[in-house]
Amino acid sequence: MSVLRGFLWLLGFLLIGDALVTLTGLPVSAGVAGMLLLTAWLMLRRTVNADLAAAAQPLIGVLAMLIMPGVVGIFFILDTLAGQWTAILAALVGGTLLSVFTTLWLMRRLMGRERLDHE
């Protein structure tokens, strides 16, 4: 039951992100907006809900499959991207580094240094 409640939390933030994007016209996807709201909420609480952690663990194992549809979709628009490879490469490298460092920072902040030092 804990995993179901965790997925409901994730779905709730996705729906709030969708409403925010729809109402404001922000140029980001609903998933990105929802994850930013979830990140802000976790930073304010300074702890991760056990239900949310239980739902997130299985998703980490299938993360590659969650990313795959977007990667496959690129092949259908290669002609459109013909002159944009420098910008795409910069965005991919910059986005990856920002994502890794943000995740590390957030993990250290939420878990605490003591727990990371012992593992």
Backbone bond lengths (Angstrom), bond angles and torsions (degrees), N, CA, C in turn:
res aa  C-N    CA-C-N  psi(-1)  N-CA   C-N-CA  omega(-1)  CA-C   N-CA-C  phi
1 M - - - 1.444 - - 1.528 111.34 -
2 S 1.333 115.86 -29.55 1.454 120.92 -179.44 1.535 110.93 -63.10
3 V 1.336 116.63 -40.94 1.469 120.40 179.81 1.523 110.34 -64.34
4 L 1.318 116.82 -40.47 1.467 120.61 179.06 1.529 110.93 -62.16
5 R 1.327 116.68 -43.79 1.465 119.45 177.17 1.528 111.03 -63.04
6 G 1.331 116.97 -37.97 1.459 120.71 177.85 1.518 112.13 -64.02
7 F 1.345 116.43 -42.61 1.463 119.56 177.28 1.523 110.80 -65.06
8 L 1.321 117.11 -33.86 1.459 119.84 176.58 1.526 110.81 -66.04
9 W 1.322 117.43 -36.99 1.463 120.92 174.56 1.528 109.93 -61.02
10 L 1.345 116.08 -48.23 1.465 119.86 179.80 1.523 111.22 -61.81
11 L 1.310 116.56 -43.65 1.462 120.84 178.67 1.531 111.08 -63.59
12 G 1.316 115.96 -38.69 1.465 120.12 177.84 1.521 112.06 -60.68
13 F 1.336 117.11 -44.30 1.459 119.80 178.27 1.523 111.28 -67.92
14 L 1.326 117.53 -34.22 1.461 120.26 175.04 1.526 110.82 -63.14
15 L 1.318 116.90 -43.46 1.461 120.91 179.71 1.527 111.95 -67.20
16 I 1.322 116.80 -38.77 1.465 120.07 176.57 1.528 109.70 -65.20
17 G 1.338 116.55 -41.02 1.459 120.66 176.33 1.520 111.63 -62.41
18 D 1.336 116.97 -40.29 1.461 121.32 177.53 1.523 110.82 -63.16
19 A 1.319 116.72 -44.39 1.470 120.23 178.69 1.522 110.87 -63.40
20 L 1.323 116.96 -41.06 1.461 121.10 179.54 1.529 111.32 -63.04
21 V 1.333 116.52 -45.41 1.468 120.70 179.75 1.524 110.41 -65.36
22 T 1.323 116.73 -41.75 1.462 120.74 -179.20 1.529 111.22 -65.63
23 L 1.320 117.08 -43.72 1.460 120.79 -176.64 1.525 113.37 -74.00
24 T 1.323 116.74 -34.75 1.464 119.49 -175.37 1.522 113.70 -100.13
25 G 1.326 117.52 -17.14 1.462 120.29 -178.11 1.517 113.13 73.32
26 L 1.320 117.75 24.79 1.465 121.21 178.26 1.525 110.13 -59.86
27 P 1.327 117.74 142.65 1.467 120.19 -178.49 1.529 113.77 -86.52
28 V 1.324 117.07 44.27 1.470 121.93 176.22 1.520 108.05 -129.60
29 S 1.327 115.56 163.21 1.462 118.66 178.51 1.526 110.34 -76.05
30 A 1.306 114.88 160.21 1.466 120.17 179.32 1.520 110.84 -63.16
31 G 1.329 116.78 -35.62 1.465 120.66 179.12 1.517 112.23 -63.72
32 V 1.324 116.48 -41.96 1.464 120.72 178.76 1.524 109.88 -65.94
33 A 1.312 117.10 -45.01 1.468 120.41 178.98 1.527 110.55 -62.00
34 G 1.329 116.65 -42.69 1.461 120.41 178.70 1.516 112.39 -63.57
35 M 1.329 117.31 -40.90 1.459 120.31 179.49 1.524 111.45 -69.33
36 L 1.343 117.20 -34.41 1.462 119.34 175.10 1.529 110.91 -65.40
37 L 1.322 116.08 -40.40 1.470 119.68 176.52 1.521 111.03 -65.64
38 L 1.333 117.22 -40.75 1.466 121.02 177.14 1.527 110.69 -62.62
39 T 1.330 116.58 -42.29 1.465 120.67 178.25 1.522 110.84 -61.64
40 A 1.327 116.41 -45.02 1.467 119.91 178.34 1.520 111.03 -62.46
41 W 1.326 116.63 -41.04 1.465 120.89 179.42 1.529 110.81 -63.95
42 L 1.339 116.86 -42.80 1.468 119.96 178.72 1.525 111.46 -66.31
43 M 1.328 116.51 -36.41 1.465 119.29 178.18 1.525 111.01 -67.09
44 L 1.313 117.61 -37.50 1.460 120.34 177.91 1.525 111.74 -68.05
45 R 1.325 116.46 -39.96 1.465 120.58 -179.49 1.520 112.60 -76.26
46 R 1.350 116.17 -28.33 1.467 123.09 -178.05 1.518 113.53 63.40
47 T 1.315 116.53 20.98 1.461 121.10 176.26 1.523 108.70 -156.49
48 V 1.322 115.63 157.47 1.461 120.93 179.16 1.517 108.44 -104.50
49 N 1.309 116.19 128.74 1.452 122.98 176.58 1.532 109.29 -59.43
50 A 1.329 118.76 138.06 1.468 122.22 -179.87 1.526 111.34 -61.05
51 D 1.328 117.35 -35.98 1.464 120.57 178.46 1.525 110.72 -65.27
52 L 1.315 116.12 -41.86 1.459 121.00 179.64 1.526 110.75 -65.94
53 A 1.302 117.30 -40.55 1.468 121.31 177.56 1.525 110.63 -64.31
54 A 1.317 117.30 -39.68 1.464 120.90 179.63 1.525 111.49 -65.39
55 A 1.313 117.32 -34.45 1.467 120.72 178.62 1.525 111.38 -77.90
56 A 1.327 117.84 -31.55 1.457 121.19 -176.45 1.526 112.91 -75.43
57 Q 1.328 117.74 -32.45 1.465 120.46 -176.65 1.525 113.37 -56.87
58 P 1.337 120.34 -49.66 1.471 118.91 179.17 1.529 113.04 -65.62
59 L 1.332 117.49 -28.17 1.461 120.47 179.99 1.525 111.95 -68.91
60 I 1.314 117.12 -31.09 1.460 120.60 179.31 1.528 109.95 -63.42
61 G 1.326 117.16 -37.80 1.461 121.05 179.76 1.513 113.80 -66.44
62 V 1.321 118.11 -26.32 1.466 121.60 -178.29 1.532 111.31 -112.03
63 L 1.312 116.62 23.00 1.458 121.10 -176.75 1.524 112.13 -58.75
64 A 1.324 117.51 -39.77 1.467 120.02 179.77 1.526 111.12 -61.51
65 M 1.311 117.40 -38.07 1.461 120.01 179.13 1.527 111.59 -70.83
66 L 1.334 117.84 -28.54 1.453 120.67 177.97 1.531 111.16 -72.20
67 I 1.329 117.22 -29.61 1.454 121.99 -179.61 1.523 111.47 -84.44
68 M 1.313 117.85 -26.76 1.461 122.85 -172.06 1.531 115.14 -53.30
69 P 1.333 122.45 -43.41 1.476 119.70 -178.80 1.522 113.35 -58.43
70 G 1.301 118.12 -37.97 1.456 120.62 178.08 1.519 112.12 -67.78
71 V 1.309 116.23 -38.63 1.463 120.58 178.73 1.528 110.40 -66.54
72 V 1.310 117.34 -43.43 1.458 121.45 179.46 1.531 110.41 -65.39
73 G 1.302 117.91 -36.06 1.460 121.68 -179.80 1.518 113.41 -62.43
74 I 1.321 117.73 -26.04 1.466 121.58 179.34 1.531 110.86 -60.28
75 F 1.324 117.52 -36.11 1.468 120.39 -177.43 1.519 112.49 -63.23
76 F 1.305 117.89 -23.60 1.451 120.86 -179.09 1.529 113.12 -82.91
77 I 1.336 117.27 -12.71 1.469 119.52 -179.14 1.526 111.96 -122.93
78 L 1.331 118.08 24.26 1.465 121.15 -178.38 1.525 112.31 -59.04
79 D 1.320 118.48 -37.08 1.460 120.58 179.23 1.527 112.00 -62.47
80 T 1.298 116.57 -36.55 1.463 121.72 179.95 1.523 111.44 -67.99
81 L 1.318 117.10 -29.90 1.462 122.36 -175.61 1.522 113.71 -91.62
82 A 1.314 117.92 8.25 1.466 122.80 -170.03 1.532 114.04 -50.17
83 G 1.305 120.46 -48.60 1.463 121.83 -176.02 1.508 114.90 -97.22
84 Q 1.304 118.06 12.53 1.468 121.91 -172.05 1.528 114.13 -110.90
85 W 1.335 118.47 15.16 1.465 119.41 -170.98 1.523 113.69 -65.67
86 T 1.318 118.67 -32.88 1.464 120.20 178.22 1.526 110.43 -65.49
87 A 1.308 116.47 -45.63 1.469 120.32 178.67 1.523 111.12 -65.43
88 I 1.323 116.96 -39.37 1.470 120.41 179.29 1.517 110.64 -64.85
89 L 1.329 116.94 -45.22 1.456 120.83 179.17 1.530 111.03 -62.13
90 A 1.324 117.21 -43.74 1.470 121.02 178.46 1.528 110.78 -62.57
91 A 1.326 116.85 -41.59 1.466 120.19 179.25 1.522 111.07 -66.66
92 L 1.328 117.50 -40.54 1.467 120.55 179.30 1.523 111.65 -65.20
93 V 1.323 117.16 -47.48 1.463 120.39 -179.74 1.527 110.31 -66.20
94 G 1.335 116.73 -48.61 1.463 120.12 179.99 1.525 112.57 -62.51
95 G 1.329 116.62 -43.44 1.459 120.72 179.26 1.518 112.54 -65.12
96 T 1.333 116.18 -39.76 1.463 120.10 178.59 1.519 110.80 -64.53
97 L 1.336 116.56 -47.64 1.465 119.59 179.37 1.530 111.57 -62.63
98 L 1.316 116.71 -44.01 1.458 120.40 178.54 1.532 110.93 -61.64
99 S 1.307 116.56 -41.04 1.465 121.00 179.24 1.528 111.72 -64.65
100 V 1.313 116.55 -44.95 1.466 120.55 -179.72 1.517 111.06 -64.07
101 F 1.327 116.60 -47.59 1.463 119.44 -178.35 1.528 112.22 -68.08
102 T 1.314 117.48 -36.33 1.462 120.78 176.93 1.524 110.51 -65.70
103 T 1.323 116.50 -42.96 1.463 120.27 178.88 1.526 110.98 -63.28
104 L 1.322 116.46 -44.21 1.463 120.28 178.36 1.521 111.10 -62.03
105 W 1.326 116.64 -45.80 1.462 120.96 179.90 1.533 111.08 -61.47
106 L 1.331 115.49 -45.27 1.456 119.75 -179.16 1.520 111.32 -66.14
107 M 1.335 117.61 -40.55 1.461 121.26 179.25 1.529 110.69 -63.13
108 R 1.322 116.26 -45.83 1.465 119.08 179.40 1.529 111.48 -63.49
109 R 1.300 115.34 -39.09 1.470 119.60 -178.78 1.526 111.98 -68.75
110 L 1.328 117.19 -41.13 1.452 120.49 -176.98 1.533 112.81 -80.24
111 M 1.313 117.03 -34.39 1.462 119.71 -177.84 1.518 112.54 -87.49
112 G 1.291 117.19 -26.66 1.456 120.51 -178.13 1.509 110.66 89.16
113 R 1.281 116.06 147.62 1.467 121.30 -177.09 1.526 112.35 -65.41
114 E 1.314 118.75 -35.99 1.457 121.34 -176.71 1.514 112.15 -58.89
115 R 1.312 116.34 -45.06 1.451 120.97 -177.18 1.532 110.89 -66.42
116 L 1.335 117.99 -37.88 1.458 121.34 178.48 1.524 111.58 -69.51
117 D 1.331 117.01 -35.51 1.471 120.36 -179.57 1.522 111.84 -67.84
118 H 1.321 118.28 -30.96 1.461 122.03 -178.48 1.518 112.84 -80.10
119 E 1.322 118.60 -19.66 1.464 120.75 -176.48 1.487 113.22 -96.96
